[in-house]
Amino acid sequence: MRPLGKADQLEKRRREAVRLVLEEGFSAAEVAKKFKVGVRAVHWWLQWQRGDGERGIEARKASGRPPLLNAKQRQTLRALLLKGASAAGFDTDLWTCPRVKEIIRRRFGIAYHVDHICRLLHVLGFTPQKPKRKAVERDEQAIRQWISHEWPCIKKKPKR
């Protein structure tokens, strides 16, 4: 798992750790404790520095497949999602992963697997929500009346 922090901050930490070991004479365990990392991480940094020099501990661009949607498309998608599912032509205003997948396919011509939509939504700043379920027959006024009149009669009185 990638440590927290920006790439340049992590690079600075690696450089300082390597400097402390090689120039100041600290042990890998002492440096690991100071930077709150594992001893093995410090040994890796030292090995990278010895093998490739300064380039070994430089920050690198993250490897992996590039995202299917570019930044502009993601912002467009975010705006579409904020308008609601009804505005996109769905019966209800509830967004589901299959619905988001369909919008991406229609709007951008990109096929996402439905299981990956939740990750994309997380990147866009959305979190999973479950709508509160209420019975269609629910009578709010009758409930308020019951709470104010019936409930006090049934409720046990606290002991003094």
Buried (B, 14 or more C-beta within 10 A) or exposed (E): EEEEEEEEEBBBBBBEBBEBBEEEEBEBEBBBEEBEBEBEBBEBBBEBBEEEEEEBBBEEEEEEEEEBBEEEBBEBBBEBBEEEBEEBEBEEEEBEBEBBBBBBEEBBEEEBEEEEBBEBBEEBEBEEEEEEEEEEEEEEEEEEEEEEEEEEEEEEEEEE
